[in-house]
Amino acid sequence: MNEQQIAFVSSYDPYVYETLSGIIGSMVSVQTTRGTVSGKLSNVVPDHIVVESGGSPFFIRTQQIVWVIPRG
């Protein structure tokens, strides 16, 4: 029988991950390929970030981030 293997592949940008990890808890504006999300950066993992805006979490794939501005 021919056995198929499934592999999960995800891009990982260590510089973005490390930089954003240092500002968890800060207010940020994140420009994505679909628009801008502003709120509190609540979590950073290698393939996505979580921004809480208006009481809702927004899960943003790192690959979709164009820029991030910390808002103090």
N, C-alpha and C positions, 0 to 999 in steps of 0.2 A: 504494500500500500504506500502511496506517495504522501508523506507527511509534510504539511505546510507549516511554516513558521511565520508568526506575526510579530513585527517589531514596531514599537512606538518610537517615533523620532520627534524631538522638539528642539528648537534652537534655544541656545542659552547664551546670553551676553553677560559675562561675569562683571564687566565694568558697570553696566546699568544696575544689575542686581546688588552689587556692593555699595554703590552710591545711594540707591534708594533705601537700602537696609539701614543706612545711617540717619535717615530722616523719618523713620516710622513714628507716627503720632503727630506729625506736622500737617498743616494745611497745605494743599498742593492744587495746582491746575495741571491737568494732563491732556495734551492734545493727542487724539487718536486719529486713525484714518477715517473715522466716522463722525468726529466732533470732539468737543471739549467737555471734560468732567472735572468739576471742582469739589473739593471736600477734604476730609481727613484721611491721610494714608494710614490704613490700619494694619496692613500685612503685605509682606513682600516674599515671594517664593521664586525659584529660578524661572518659571514659565509664565507667571502672571502676578499682578498686584491687585490689592483690594482697596478701593477708595469709597469711604462712606459719605454719601451726599443725600441730604434730605431724609435721613433715617434709613436709607436703603444702601446695601453694599453693591458696588459695581466691580465686577471681576473683569479686569482688563488684561488681555494677553500682552506680554512684553513685546512680541513681534509687531503689535499694532500701535505701539507708542511712537509718536513723532518727536515730542519734547515734553519736559516736565519743568514746571516753575514752582519752587517752594514759596509759600506765602507767609512765612514767619510764624 
